[in-house]
Amino acid sequence: MKNDLISVVIPVYNVVDYLDKCLSSVINQTYENLEIILVDDGSTDSSGKICDTYSKADSRIVSLHKSNGGLSDARNYGIERAHGKYITFIDSDDYIDLDCVEYLYNLIQKYQTLMSVCQHRVIFSNGKIEDYGSLSDECLNAHDGCH
């Protein structure tokens, strides 16, 4: 169904310099039926306050705060509170293409799978860009082929 809720879990820890760009890339996704879960993992900078500000401005955003437990612990904390049919993760010092969630969702629909993945791109401070993947998609299956 095209209106499936997708939860985006973003662990946050001392990323004040990157958080606005990350959140802007998620908020402005072409796929809009999102639950954006920000997990402040005990930040000592103003990252937690930024999370709260965004949650007040956009009803899709939930700002959670917990004591520091590390990246995996923060992701698990978000998973436990997610309501979406699907869950994706974005690191708070990264940002995504504006059609990223829609692209991944469309792959799930196209191949009737439970999961989709994509490659990444690294943009260096000198402007150099390295793509790690191709523009084509494929279905991998340990059994008898894809649907």
C-alpha positions in Angstrom: 0.0 0.0 0.0 1.4 3.4 -1.0 0.6 5.0 2.4 2.6 2.6 4.6 4.1 4.5 7.6 7.9 4.4 7.5 9.9 5.1 10.7 13.2 6.8 10.3 15.4 6.3 13.4 18.2 8.8 13.8 20.6 8.4 16.8 21.9 11.8 17.8 25.1 12.4 19.8 27.0 15.7 19.8 26.3 16.5 16.1 25.3 20.1 16.4 27.3 21.0 13.2 25.5 18.4 11.1 22.1 17.9 12.5 20.2 20.6 10.6 21.4 19.3 7.2 20.5 15.7 8.2 17.0 16.6 9.4 16.3 18.9 6.4 17.1 16.0 4.1 14.7 13.7 6.0 11.9 16.2 6.5 11.8 17.1 2.8 11.6 13.5 1.5 9.4 12.9 -1.5 7.8 10.1 0.5 6.0 12.0 3.2 4.3 9.4 5.4 7.2 9.3 7.9 7.6 8.9 11.6 11.0 10.6 12.3 12.4 9.3 15.6 15.3 11.4 17.0 17.1 9.6 19.8 19.3 12.0 21.7 21.9 9.6 23.2 23.0 11.9 26.1 24.5 14.7 24.0 26.5 17.2 25.9 26.2 19.9 23.2 22.9 21.5 22.1 21.9 18.6 19.8 19.1 17.5 22.2 17.6 21.0 22.1 17.7 21.0 18.3 15.8 17.7 18.3 13.1 19.2 20.6 12.8 22.3 18.3 12.3 20.2 15.3 9.7 18.0 17.0 7.7 21.1 17.9 7.8 22.3 14.3 6.8 19.0 12.6 4.2 16.6 13.9 6.0 13.6 12.3 9.0 14.1 14.5 9.4 12.5 17.9 12.3 13.7 20.1 13.5 11.1 22.7 16.3 11.5 25.2 18.2 8.8 27.0 21.5 8.5 28.8 24.5 7.6 26.6 24.6 4.0 25.6 26.2 4.2 22.1 25.0 4.0 18.6 23.4 0.5 18.6 21.7 1.2 21.9 20.2 4.4 20.6 19.0 2.6 17.4 17.4 -0.2 19.5 15.7 2.5 21.7 14.2 4.0 18.6 13.1 0.7 17.1 11.3 -0.2 20.4 9.2 3.0 20.0 8.7 2.9 16.2 5.2 2.4 14.7 6.1 2.2 11.0 5.6 -0.9 8.9 9.2 -0.4 7.8 12.2 1.1 9.6 15.2 2.9 8.2 18.3 4.4 9.9 20.2 7.5 9.1 23.2 8.7 11.0 22.8 12.2 12.3 26.1 13.4 10.7 24.9 12.2 7.2 22.2 13.4 4.9 20.2 11.6 2.2 18.9 12.3 -1.3 15.4 13.7 -1.2 14.0 10.6 -2.9 15.9 8.0 -0.8 13.0 6.7 1.3 10.7 6.6 -1.8 13.4 4.7 -3.8 13.9 2.1 -1.0 10.1 1.7 -0.5 9.5 1.3 -4.3 12.1 -1.5 -4.4 10.2 -3.3 -1.6 7.0 -2.9 -3.6 8.6 -3.9 -6.9 10.2 -7.1 -5.7 7.7 -7.8 -2.9 10.4 -8.1 -0.3 10.6 -7.3 3.4 13.8 -5.2 3.1 15.7 -3.0 0.6 19.2 -1.5 0.8 21.1 0.9 -1.3 24.7 2.0 -1.7 26.2 5.2 -0.5 28.0 8.2 -1.7 30.9 10.0 0.0 31.3 13.7 -0.5 34.7 14.9 0.7 35.4 18.4 2.1 37.5 19.2 -1.1 34.3 18.6 -3.2 35.4 15.1 -4.5 32.5 12.6 -4.7 32.8 8.9 -4.7 29.8 6.7 -5.5 29.8 3.2 -3.9 27.2 1.4 -6.0 25.4 1.4 -9.3 22.2 3.0 -10.6 20.6 -0.4 -11.4 18.7 -2.5 -8.9 18.7 -6.2 -8.4 17.0 -8.7 -6.2 19.1 -11.1 -4.1 17.5 -14.2 -2.7 18.9 -17.2 -1.0 16.1 -19.4 -2.2 14.5 -19.8 -5.6 14.6 -16.3 -7.1 12.7 -13.1 -6.6 9.0 -12.5 -7.1 
